[in-house]
Amino acid sequence: MTLQHKPGTTWDDVYRRARQAAPEAFEANRIANLIGGEWKFVGETRPHALAIDASLIPGPPRIDKPTAVSAVEGSARQHAKWSKVPLDERQRRVQAALGLLREHRDTLALLLMWEIGKPWRIACADVDRCVDGVDWYIKEIERQMEGRTPLTGPVSNIASWNYPLSVLVHAELAQLLAGSAVIAKTPSQGGFHALTLAHALMVRAGLPVTLLSGIGGDLSDALISSPQLGALAFVGGRSNGRKAASTLADLRRRHILEQEGLNTWGIWNFSQWPLLAGHLKKGFEYAKQRCTAYPRYAVQRRLLPDFLATYQEVIASLKFGNPFAVAAPGDPLPELDFGPVISQSKATDLRARYEEAIVAGGIPLIRGGLGVGRFIAGQDQSAYIAPACVLNPPTGWSFHHSEPFGPIDSIVIVDTESELLSAMNVSNGALVASIATDDPAFAARLRPDVQSFKFGVNAPRSRGDREEVFGGRGASWRGAFVGGDLLISAFTDGDRPLCGNFPNGSLYPPNT
């Protein structure tokens, strides 16, 4: 079957839509930084390769340190005014921003498809979860702000590229409701056009937001350690999280450092394979490029044949490829589990790490090929990778203790409960973990010793939103926990104690 690009969805088509929606932020060949409430076409723009097909577009306009310092000063002035705006007016303006995000939802989703490779359904969900989640906060914010006051300075947000709307913009809008002006740094890997459009709509609604692009090392003093900031919210890997923590210096300042962990499914005394198959398939959404993906399975030896039969059937059912590829012009955008990974360099690294595991003694259980993917004839496929799995990876493997952030799984065979627990705790803390078992008493016995913030029994756990609390244990998190009331508490001052993973001890909320 010969596939073609869906008419009306080329990069030029989508960019034209974004420029029509927010001409103040988009020029013909570059986007702007948002500084002091104004869009300014400053900063160095370099070519950026899109993962979809390696085509080149202008990258984010990277500003220098002095410009970032000036932007933080401008945000601090915005904060001084915004923190005094009555709550009902803050609610009105945030609600207006949600209305604009809904109006331009399709353009935002198409930008996400091009920039970070999300299939249409998953890109739409990123926008929808942002809007629906903040809607809940608008309804709850009066209760949540009782006894709370805004922070003394704006909130600086540094987030990874994978969920620009449902994580980054969602957090900003909640922070704005809580009385803080906000600063966001665009991820250099992708998402900067979608974030530019989203922030243009937020400015149009009268919200005090700042959006900056640049290299982390150049901007870290301004965006992490500036004394004018009220809080830091960071979402990313452990390496960058450690750098952020060291730059922050004073961990007594309000901070949220959300970092990775090797989330694991444990399989023990289990027989409900169709149930697990559904969870495994959904787990491959967006090529497991999320902090709550499960790339490791610790499987009881006697259950390995049944698990492998289930797992291989799931792998065979997955659909991946170019999210714009259709058989006929009138066809809808395809229903895919995932598209490319974030970049050619990431795909190359994943392939190299897989080979590393095999050379060191791991068993190559699955090594998928791109031949089963959906691609347009002649397109570049360098950022695409098929699912792969290593059985009994060597302990020296670079992914033995850390998450791949791609569709590379590993299976560890265990014989005892102690081995199972050790395999599930291999990364010194994780955000989520799950056990598949027919024995509820065993799950209850295991749970206290699994070093994950959330724990599922015969079901995966996710980041969640609205009232659901989110955080991490061990090295997967530093600082205040978020979600629901805790998210508002994290970005306000008051008498209620902060729940979190702090250097001088932790206070965990119940039922996590």
C-alpha positions as CSV (number, residue, x, y, z in Angstrom):
1,M,0.0,0.0,0.0
2,T,1.4,3.4,-1.0
3,L,1.0,6.1,1.6
4,Q,1.0,9.9,1.1
5,H,1.1,12.9,3.4
6,K,-2.3,14.1,4.5
7,P,-3.2,17.2,2.5
8,G,-3.4,20.4,4.5
9,T,-1.1,19.2,7.2
10,T,2.4,19.9,5.9
11,W,4.7,21.9,8.1
12,D,4.1,25.0,6.0
13,D,0.3,24.5,6.4
14,V,0.5,24.1,10.1
15,Y,2.9,27.0,10.6
16,R,0.7,29.2,8.6
17,R,-2.2,28.4,10.9
18,A,-0.2,29.2,13.9
19,R,1.0,32.5,12.4
20,Q,-2.6,33.5,11.6
21,A,-3.7,32.7,15.2
22,A,-0.8,34.7,16.8
23,P,0.9,37.0,14.3
24,E,2.5,38.9,17.1
25,A,4.6,35.8,18.1
26,F,5.4,34.3,14.6
27,E,7.3,35.8,11.7
28,A,7.8,34.1,8.4
29,N,10.9,32.2,9.5
30,R,11.2,32.6,13.3
31,I,9.4,32.8,16.5
32,A,9.8,35.3,19.4
33,N,10.6,35.2,23.0
34,L,8.0,36.6,25.4
35,I,9.7,39.1,27.7
36,G,8.0,41.6,30.0
37,G,4.6,40.9,28.4
38,E,5.9,41.7,24.9
39,W,6.9,39.4,22.0
40,K,10.5,40.2,21.0
41,F,12.3,38.8,18.0
42,V,15.7,38.4,19.7
43,G,18.1,35.5,20.1
44,E,20.0,33.2,17.8
45,T,18.0,30.8,15.7
46,R,19.6,27.7,14.3
47,P,18.2,25.0,12.0
48,H,16.3,22.3,13.8
49,A,15.6,18.8,12.3
50,L,12.1,17.5,12.8
51,A,11.9,13.8,13.8
52,I,9.0,13.1,11.5
53,D,11.1,13.2,8.3
54,A,14.3,15.1,9.1
55,S,13.1,18.3,7.4
56,L,14.7,21.5,8.7
57,I,12.8,24.3,10.4
58,P,14.1,27.3,12.4
59,G,14.8,26.3,15.9
60,P,14.1,28.1,19.2
61,P,15.5,31.7,19.4
62,R,18.2,31.3,22.0
63,I,18.8,34.3,24.2
64,D,21.9,35.1,26.3
65,K,22.3,35.3,30.0
66,P,21.8,39.1,30.3
67,T,18.5,38.9,28.3
68,A,17.4,36.1,30.7
69,V,18.3,38.2,33.7
70,S,16.3,41.1,32.3
71,A,13.3,38.8,31.6
72,V,13.3,37.5,35.2
73,E,13.3,41.1,36.5
74,G,10.3,41.8,34.2
75,S,8.5,38.8,35.5
76,A,9.2,39.8,39.1
77,R,7.5,43.2,38.4
78,Q,4.6,41.3,36.8
79,H,4.4,39.1,39.9
80,A,4.2,42.1,42.3
81,K,1.0,43.3,40.5
82,W,-0.5,39.9,39.8
83,S,-0.2,38.6,43.4
84,K,-2.5,41.5,44.4
85,V,-5.2,40.7,41.7
86,P,-8.4,39.4,43.4
87,L,-8.9,35.6,43.1
88,D,-12.2,36.0,41.1
89,E,-10.3,38.1,38.5
90,R,-7.6,35.5,38.3
91,Q,-10.2,32.8,37.7
92,R,-11.9,34.9,35.0
93,R,-8.6,35.4,33.1
94,V,-7.5,31.8,33.3
95,Q,-10.9,30.7,32.2
96,A,-10.6,33.0,29.2
97,A,-7.2,31.4,28.4
98,L,-8.8,28.0,28.4
99,G,-11.4,29.2,26.0
100,L,-8.7,30.3,23.6
101,L,-6.8,27.0,24.0
102,R,-10.0,25.1,23.1
103,E,-10.6,27.3,20.1
104,H,-7.1,26.6,18.7
105,R,-6.9,23.0,19.9
106,D,-6.4,21.5,16.5
107,T,-3.6,23.8,15.5
108,L,-1.8,23.1,18.8
109,A,-2.2,19.4,18.3
110,L,-0.8,19.6,14.7
111,L,2.2,21.5,16.0
112,L,2.8,18.8,18.6
113,M,2.6,16.1,15.9
114,W,5.3,17.9,13.9
115,E,7.5,19.0,16.7
116,I,7.6,16.0,19.0
117,G,6.1,13.2,16.8
118,K,2.8,12.6,18.6
119,P,0.1,10.8,16.7
120,W,-3.1,12.8,16.3
121,R,-5.1,11.2,19.1
122,I,-2.3,11.5,21.6
123,A,-1.5,15.1,20.6
124,C,-5.2,16.0,21.0
125,A,-5.2,14.3,24.5
126,D,-2.2,16.5,25.5
127,V,-4.2,19.7,24.9
128,D,-7.4,18.3,26.3
129,R,-5.9,17.1,29.6
130,C,-4.4,20.5,30.1
131,V,-7.7,22.3,29.6
132,D,-9.8,19.8,31.5
133,G,-7.4,19.6,34.4
134,V,-7.2,23.4,34.8
135,D,-11.0,23.6,34.6
136,W,-11.1,21.5,37.8
137,Y,-8.6,23.9,39.5
138,I,-10.8,26.9,38.6
139,K,-13.7,25.3,40.4
140,E,-11.6,24.2,43.5
141,I,-9.3,27.2,43.8
142,E,-11.3,29.2,46.3
143,R,-11.3,26.3,48.8
144,Q,-7.6,25.6,48.0
145,M,-6.5,29.2,48.7
146,E,-8.1,29.4,52.1
147,G,-5.3,30.3,54.5
148,R,-2.8,30.5,51.7
149,T,-1.1,33.6,50.1
150,P,0.9,33.9,46.9
151,L,4.7,33.4,46.9
152,T,7.0,36.4,47.0
153,G,8.2,35.9,43.4
154,P,7.4,34.3,40.1
155,V,7.6,30.5,39.5
156,S,10.3,29.4,37.0
157,N,9.3,26.3,35.0
158,I,11.8,24.1,33.2
159,A,10.2,21.0,31.7
160,S,11.0,18.3,29.3
161,W,9.7,18.3,25.7
162,N,7.3,15.3,25.9
163,Y,4.1,16.9,27.4
164,P,4.2,20.7,26.6
165,L,0.5,21.3,27.3
166,S,-0.7,18.7,29.8
167,V,2.4,19.1,32.1
168,L,4.0,22.5,31.5
169,V,1.1,24.8,30.5
170,H,-1.2,23.0,32.9
171,A,1.3,23.7,35.8
172,E,1.6,27.4,34.7
173,L,-2.1,28.0,34.7
174,A,-2.5,26.4,38.1
175,Q,0.4,28.6,39.4
176,L,-1.3,31.7,37.9
177,L,-4.5,30.8,39.7
178,A,-2.5,30.6,42.9
179,G,-1.3,34.2,42.4
180,S,2.1,33.8,40.8
181,A,3.5,35.2,37.6
182,V,5.2,32.4,35.7
183,I,8.3,31.9,33.5
184,A,8.8,29.0,31.2
185,K,11.8,27.8,29.3
186,T,11.1,26.1,25.9
187,P,12.7,22.6,25.6
188,S,15.4,22.8,22.9
189,Q,14.4,19.3,21.6
190,G,10.9,20.3,20.5
191,G,7.6,21.8,21.4
192,F,8.7,25.4,21.2
193,H,6.2,26.3,18.5
194,A,3.2,24.8,20.3
195,L,4.3,26.6,23.5
196,T,4.7,29.9,21.7
197,L,1.1,29.7,20.4
198,A,-0.2,28.6,23.8
199,H,1.5,31.5,25.5
200,A,0.3,34.0,22.9
201,L,-3.2,32.9,23.8
202,M,-2.4,33.2,27.6
203,V,-1.1,36.7,27.1
204,R,-4.3,37.6,25.1
205,A,-6.3,36.5,28.2
206,G,-4.3,39.0,30.3
207,L,-2.0,36.5,32.1
208,P,1.5,37.5,33.3
209,V,3.6,34.9,31.5
210,T,7.2,34.8,30.2
211,L,8.5,32.4,27.6
212,L,12.2,32.1,26.9
213,S,14.5,29.9,24.7
214,G,18.1,29.2,25.3
215,I,20.8,26.7,26.4
216,G,20.3,25.5,30.0
217,G,23.8,26.3,31.1
218,D,23.5,29.9,29.8
219,L,20.2,30.5,31.5
220,S,20.5,28.5,34.7
221,D,21.7,31.4,37.0
222,A,18.7,33.5,35.9
223,L,16.0,30.7,35.8
224,I,17.1,28.6,38.8
225,S,19.1,30.6,41.3
226,S,17.8,34.2,40.9
227,P,16.8,35.6,44.3
228,Q,13.8,37.2,42.6
229,L,12.2,33.8,42.0
230,G,9.5,32.4,44.3
231,A,9.9,28.8,43.3
232,L,11.4,26.4,40.8
233,A,9.5,23.6,39.0
234,F,11.7,21.2,37.1
235,V,10.6,18.1,35.1
236,G,13.4,16.0,33.5
237,G,16.0,13.4,33.9
238,R,18.2,12.8,36.9
239,S,21.3,14.2,35.4
240,N,19.8,17.6,34.7
241,G,17.8,17.4,37.9
242,R,21.1,17.1,39.9
243,K,22.5,20.1,38.0
244,A,19.3,22.0,38.8
245,A,19.6,21.1,42.5
246,S,23.3,22.1,42.6
247,T,22.5,25.4,40.9
248,L,19.5,26.1,43.2
249,A,22.1,25.9,46.1
250,D,19.6,26.7,48.8
251,L,17.1,23.8,48.9
252,R,15.1,25.6,51.5
253,R,13.7,27.7,48.6
254,R,10.4,26.2,47.3
255,H,11.3,23.7,44.6
256,I,9.8,20.7,42.7
257,L,12.4,18.5,40.9
258,E,10.6,15.7,39.1
259,Q,13.1,13.2,37.9
260,E,13.2,9.8,36.3
261,G,13.1,6.3,37.7
262,L,13.0,2.8,36.3
263,N,9.3,2.0,36.7
264,T,8.7,-1.8,36.8
265,W,5.9,-4.3,36.4
266,G,6.3,-7.3,38.8
267,I,4.6,-10.5,37.6
268,W,4.0,-13.0,40.4
269,N,1.4,-15.8,40.9
270,F,-0.7,-14.4,38.1
271,S,-3.2,-15.7,35.6
272,Q,-5.2,-12.8,34.1
273,W,-3.3,-12.5,30.9
274,P,-5.9,-10.7,28.7
275,L,-6.1,-8.0,31.4
276,L,-2.4,-7.5,31.4
277,A,-2.2,-7.5,27.6
278,G,-4.5,-4.5,27.5
279,H,-2.3,-2.6,30.0
280,L,0.9,-3.6,28.1
281,K,-0.4,-2.3,24.8
282,K,-1.5,1.0,26.2
283,G,1.9,1.3,27.8
284,F,3.5,1.6,24.4
285,E,1.7,4.9,23.7
286,Y,4.1,7.6,22.5
287,A,6.9,5.0,22.3
288,K,7.2,5.1,26.1
289,Q,8.5,8.6,26.0
290,R,7.1,9.6,29.4
291,C,8.3,9.5,33.0
292,T,5.5,7.0,34.0
293,A,6.3,4.4,31.3
294,Y,7.1,0.8,32.4
295,P,10.2,-0.4,30.5
296,R,11.2,-3.2,32.9
297,Y,9.3,-6.5,33.8
298,A,10.4,-8.7,36.7
299,V,8.8,-12.0,35.9
300,Q,8.5,-15.1,38.1
301,R,10.3,-17.9,36.3
302,R,7.4,-20.4,36.0
303,L,5.2,-17.6,34.5
304,L,7.8,-16.7,31.8
305,P,6.2,-18.7,29.0
306,D,2.7,-17.2,29.6
307,F,4.1,-13.7,29.9
308,L,6.2,-14.0,26.7
309,A,3.1,-15.3,24.8
310,T,1.1,-12.3,26.0
311,Y,4.0,-9.8,25.4
312,Q,4.8,-11.0,21.9
313,E,1.1,-10.8,20.9
314,V,1.0,-7.2,22.1
315,I,4.2,-6.3,20.2
316,A,2.7,-7.8,17.0
317,S,-0.4,-5.6,17.4
318,L,1.4,-2.3,17.7
319,K,1.1,0.3,14.9
320,F,3.8,2.9,14.4
321,G,5.2,5.2,11.8
322,N,4.6,8.6,10.3
323,P,1.5,10.1,12.0
324,F,0.6,12.1,8.8
325,A,0.7,9.1,6.4
326,V,-2.6,8.2,4.8
327,A,-3.6,5.9,2.0
328,A,-6.0,8.5,0.3
329,P,-6.3,12.2,0.7
330,G,-9.7,12.0,2.3
331,D,-8.7,9.5,5.0
332,P,-8.5,10.6,8.6
333,L,-5.1,10.8,10.3
334,P,-4.0,7.3,11.2
335,E,-4.6,5.7,14.6
336,L,-1.1,4.9,15.7
337,D,0.5,3.8,19.0
338,F,3.5,5.9,18.3
339,G,5.5,7.8,15.7
340,P,9.2,8.7,15.8
341,V,11.3,9.1,19.0
342,I,12.3,12.7,19.7
343,S,15.3,12.8,17.4
344,Q,17.6,10.9,15.1
345,S,20.3,11.0,17.8
346,K,17.9,9.5,20.3
347,A,17.0,6.7,18.0
348,T,20.7,6.0,17.2
349,D,21.5,5.9,21.0
350,L,18.6,3.5,21.7
351,R,19.9,1.1,19.0
352,A,23.4,1.3,20.4
353,R,22.2,0.6,23.9
354,Y,20.3,-2.4,22.7
355,E,23.4,-3.8,21.0
356,E,25.4,-3.0,24.1
357,A,23.1,-5.2,26.2
358,I,23.4,-8.1,23.7
359,V,27.2,-7.9,23.4
360,A,27.4,-8.0,27.2
361,G,25.3,-11.2,27.4
362,G,21.7,-10.2,27.3
363,I,19.3,-12.3,25.2
364,P,17.9,-10.6,22.2
365,L,14.3,-11.6,22.7
366,I,12.8,-9.1,20.2
367,R,14.5,-6.9,17.7
368,G,11.8,-5.2,15.7
369,G,12.3,-3.8,12.2
370,L,10.9,-0.7,10.5
371,G,9.5,-2.8,7.7
372,V,6.1,-3.1,9.5
373,G,5.8,0.6,10.1
374,R,3.6,3.0,8.1
375,F,5.8,5.3,6.1
376,I,5.6,7.6,3.1
377,A,7.8,6.3,0.2
378,G,11.3,7.8,0.3
379,Q,10.9,9.6,3.6
380,D,13.7,9.8,6.2
381,Q,13.2,7.1,8.9
382,S,16.3,7.8,11.0
383,A,14.3,8.9,14.1
384,Y,12.0,5.8,14.1
385,I,12.7,2.7,16.1
386,A,10.7,-0.5,16.3
387,P,10.0,-2.1,19.7
388,A,12.8,-4.3,21.1
389,C,13.3,-6.3,24.2
390,V,16.3,-7.8,26.1
391,L,15.9,-10.9,28.3
392,N,18.0,-11.0,31.4
393,P,20.1,-7.8,30.7
394,P,23.6,-7.7,32.2
395,T,23.8,-5.6,35.4
396,G,26.4,-3.5,33.8
397,W,24.0,-2.4,31.1
398,S,23.6,1.4,30.9
399,F,19.8,0.9,31.0
400,H,19.9,-1.5,33.9
401,H,19.3,1.3,36.4
402,S,17.7,4.0,34.3
403,E,14.8,4.4,31.9
404,P,15.4,4.2,28.2
405,F,12.7,6.8,27.3
406,G,11.9,4.8,24.2
407,P,10.4,1.4,23.1
408,I,13.3,-0.7,24.5
409,D,12.1,-3.1,27.2
410,S,13.9,-5.6,29.4
411,I,12.7,-8.7,31.3
412,V,14.4,-10.0,34.4
413,I,13.6,-13.5,35.6
414,V,13.1,-13.9,39.4
415,D,12.6,-16.9,41.6
416,T,12.0,-15.5,45.1
417,E,10.1,-12.6,46.6
418,S,13.4,-11.0,47.6
419,E,14.6,-11.1,44.0
420,L,11.4,-9.6,42.8
421,L,11.6,-6.7,45.3
422,S,15.3,-6.1,44.4
423,A,14.5,-6.0,40.7
424,M,11.6,-3.5,41.3
425,N,13.9,-1.2,43.4
426,V,16.9,-1.3,41.1
427,S,16.9,2.5,40.3
428,N,16.8,3.8,43.9
429,G,13.3,5.2,43.7
430,A,10.7,5.5,41.0
431,L,7.6,7.4,40.2
432,V,5.3,4.4,39.7
433,A,5.4,0.6,39.9
434,S,2.8,-2.2,39.6
435,I,2.4,-5.8,40.6
436,A,0.4,-8.3,38.5
437,T,-0.8,-11.0,40.9
438,D,-3.9,-13.1,41.8
439,D,-2.9,-12.8,45.5
440,P,-4.1,-9.5,47.1
441,A,-2.4,-10.4,50.4
442,F,0.9,-10.7,48.6
443,A,0.5,-7.3,46.9
444,A,-0.3,-5.7,50.3
445,R,2.8,-7.3,51.8
446,L,5.0,-6.1,49.0
447,R,3.8,-2.6,48.7
448,P,5.6,-1.0,51.7
449,D,8.9,-2.1,50.4
450,V,8.6,-1.0,46.8
451,Q,10.3,2.3,46.4
452,S,7.8,4.0,44.1
453,F,5.5,6.8,44.9
454,K,2.5,5.2,43.3
455,F,1.8,1.5,43.3
456,G,-0.7,-0.4,41.2
457,V,-2.2,-3.8,41.7
458,N,-3.1,-5.4,38.3
459,A,-3.2,-1.9,36.8
460,P,-0.6,0.7,35.8
461,R,-0.3,4.0,37.5
462,S,0.1,7.4,35.8
463,R,0.9,11.0,36.6
464,G,-2.8,11.8,36.9
465,D,-4.2,15.3,37.4
466,R,-6.9,17.1,39.3
467,E,-7.1,15.7,42.9
468,E,-4.6,12.9,42.3
469,V,-1.3,13.5,44.2
470,F,2.0,13.0,42.3
471,G,5.5,12.7,43.5
472,G,8.4,10.3,43.8
473,R,10.6,8.3,46.2
474,G,14.3,8.1,46.5
475,A,16.3,9.8,43.7
476,S,13.2,10.2,41.5
477,W,12.0,13.4,43.2
478,R,13.2,16.3,45.3
479,G,10.9,18.9,46.9
480,A,7.2,19.4,47.2
481,F,4.7,16.9,45.8
482,V,2.0,18.2,43.4
483,G,-1.5,17.3,42.2
484,G,-4.8,18.6,43.5
485,D,-4.5,20.6,46.8
486,L,-0.8,19.8,47.1
487,L,-0.1,21.5,43.8
488,I,-1.6,24.7,45.0
489,S,0.1,24.4,48.4
490,A,3.4,23.9,46.6
491,F,3.1,27.3,45.0
492,T,1.7,29.3,47.9
493,D,2.6,30.1,51.5
494,G,0.5,29.3,54.6
495,D,0.2,27.2,57.7
496,R,-0.4,23.8,56.1
497,P,2.7,21.6,56.1
498,L,4.2,20.8,52.7
499,C,4.2,17.2,51.6
500,G,7.4,16.3,49.7
501,N,10.7,14.6,49.5
502,F,12.9,17.2,51.1
503,P,16.6,16.9,52.2
504,N,15.8,17.1,55.9
505,G,13.0,14.5,55.8
506,S,9.8,13.6,54.0
507,L,6.2,14.1,54.7
508,Y,4.1,11.7,52.5
509,P,0.4,12.1,51.9
510,P,-1.7,9.1,52.6
511,N,-2.8,6.5,50.0
512,T,-0.1,7.1,47.4
